[in-house]
Amino acid sequence: MKIILGKVIAIGIYNSALAVKNRSITKNRRTTMFEIELPIERGGISYIDSESAEISDNMIICAKPGQIRHTKLPFKCYYIHVIIDGELSDALNELPNFIKTNNYQKYHKIFENLCKYYDTKLETDEIMLQSLILELIYMLIRDSEKLSLLCGERRGSDGKVINDAIKYIKKNLTSELSLNTVAAHYGFSPIYFHSLFKSATGKTLRDYVESERIKKAANMIISTDFTLTKIAYECGFSSQSYFSYAFKRRMRLTPREYARSVFERYEAEPDGK
């Protein structure tokens, strides 16, 4: 795996009791980078896209660029907001939004040290910071693989097919990914595969593929200097015009407006989780 180090935007402790007083729930917002959080206290509910989970101290929250999220309060957590490109980005995008863990103390120590080494001027501290981020990503991947294996055993062979199909889609976003093509790849009829895929993911194959392409494009817009035409091609869109149309339909912003909004937000902390 080729490692490209991440660009840290913010690290710290979030406390809703101080950040959003007199509110019981935060506003919907669309994430523009990876937001990884370790709850410090139980309570509240985290919502990411169509998923939700009661906040507990044995979970990690991993929101990806382009997702819609809000939180029922109270909520207190360690957090890191980071822009990551390349294969590490692909690995993080495959993680569940909510990861159960038996290694809370290990994660807690990593986040403590992230806070300790963040925003210092020493080059050695920057090296330590990046090593901690890589350790965090390694642990997230390891724990999610254990969860995926356990869930796959419970769902049986059909569940394995969907897991494999999702990996196939994410690795082949530039390829033809129509229902007929993907269903044939796994030896199913389009009707049966459609039912299987929607039951497992809550989305049609077409909607899921476009969502993954938009996520990849959103990350490339803010982490590369590629033209929109090249980004459209790299993400599997038939043309730049359709890419811009699909991007605005999902993100409510054109690609250029999205890039501008992200860079403008770098100067300030998010106002809620």
Secondary structure in CASP SS format (residue, H / E / C, confidence):
PFRMAT SS
TARGET T0000
AUTHOR 0000-0000-0000
METHOD secondary structure of the structure
MODEL  1
M C 1.00
K C 1.00
I C 1.00
I C 1.00
L C 1.00
G C 1.00
K E 1.00
V E 1.00
I E 1.00
A E 1.00
I E 1.00
G E 1.00
I E 1.00
Y E 1.00
N E 1.00
S H 1.00
A H 1.00
L H 1.00
A H 1.00
V C 1.00
K C 1.00
N C 1.00
R C 1.00
S C 1.00
I E 1.00
T C 1.00
K C 1.00
N C 1.00
R E 1.00
R E 1.00
T C 1.00
T C 1.00
M C 1.00
F E 1.00
E E 1.00
I E 1.00
E E 1.00
L E 1.00
P E 1.00
I C 1.00
E C 1.00
R C 1.00
G C 1.00
G C 1.00
I E 1.00
S E 1.00
Y E 1.00
I E 1.00
D C 1.00
S C 1.00
E E 1.00
S E 1.00
A E 1.00
E E 1.00
I C 1.00
S C 1.00
D C 1.00
N C 1.00
M E 1.00
I E 1.00
I E 1.00
C E 1.00
A E 1.00
K C 1.00
P C 1.00
G C 1.00
Q C 1.00
I E 1.00
R E 1.00
H E 1.00
T E 1.00
K E 1.00
L C 1.00
P C 1.00
F C 1.00
K E 1.00
C E 1.00
Y E 1.00
Y E 1.00
I E 1.00
H E 1.00
V E 1.00
I E 1.00
I C 1.00
D C 1.00
G H 1.00
E H 1.00
L H 1.00
S H 1.00
D H 1.00
A H 1.00
L H 1.00
N H 1.00
E C 1.00
L C 1.00
P C 1.00
N C 1.00
F E 1.00
I E 1.00
K E 1.00
T C 1.00
N C 1.00
N C 1.00
Y H 1.00
Q H 1.00
K H 1.00
Y H 1.00
H H 1.00
K H 1.00
I H 1.00
F H 1.00
E H 1.00
N H 1.00
L H 1.00
C H 1.00
K H 1.00
Y H 1.00
Y C 1.00
D C 1.00
T C 1.00
K C 1.00
L C 1.00
E H 1.00
T H 1.00
D H 1.00
E H 1.00
I H 1.00
M H 1.00
L H 1.00
Q H 1.00
S H 1.00
L H 1.00
I H 1.00
L H 1.00
E H 1.00
L H 1.00
I H 1.00
Y H 1.00
M H 1.00
L H 1.00
I H 1.00
R H 1.00
D H 1.00
S H 1.00
E H 1.00
K H 1.00
L H 1.00
S H 1.00
L H 1.00
L H 1.00
C H 1.00
G H 1.00
E H 1.00
R H 1.00
R H 1.00
G H 1.00
S H 1.00
D H 1.00
G H 1.00
K H 1.00
V H 1.00
I H 1.00
N H 1.00
D H 1.00
A H 1.00
I H 1.00
K H 1.00
Y H 1.00
I H 1.00
K H 1.00
K H 1.00
N C 1.00
L C 1.00
T C 1.00
S C 1.00
E C 1.00
L C 1.00
S C 1.00
L H 1.00
N H 1.00
T H 1.00
V H 1.00
A H 1.00
A H 1.00
H H 1.00
Y C 1.00
G C 1.00
F C 1.00
S C 1.00
P H 1.00
I H 1.00
Y H 1.00
F H 1.00
H H 1.00
S H 1.00
L H 1.00
F H 1.00
K H 1.00
S H 1.00
A H 1.00
T H 1.00
G C 1.00
K C 1.00
T C 1.00
L H 1.00
R H 1.00
D H 1.00
Y H 1.00
V H 1.00
E H 1.00
S H 1.00
E H 1.00
R H 1.00
I H 1.00
K H 1.00
K H 1.00
A H 1.00
A H 1.00
N H 1.00
M H 1.00
I H 1.00
I H 1.00
S H 1.00
T C 1.00
D C 1.00
F C 1.00
T C 1.00
L H 1.00
T H 1.00
K H 1.00
I H 1.00
A H 1.00
Y H 1.00
E H 1.00
C C 1.00
G C 1.00
F C 1.00
S C 1.00
S C 1.00
Q H 1.00
S H 1.00
Y H 1.00
F H 1.00
S H 1.00
Y H 1.00
A H 1.00
F H 1.00
K H 1.00
R H 1.00
R H 1.00
M H 1.00
R C 1.00
L C 1.00
T C 1.00
P H 1.00
R H 1.00
E H 1.00
Y H 1.00
A H 1.00
R H 1.00
S H 1.00
V H 1.00
F H 1.00
E H 1.00
R H 1.00
Y C 1.00
E C 1.00
A C 1.00
E C 1.00
P C 1.00
D C 1.00
G C 1.00
K C 1.00
END
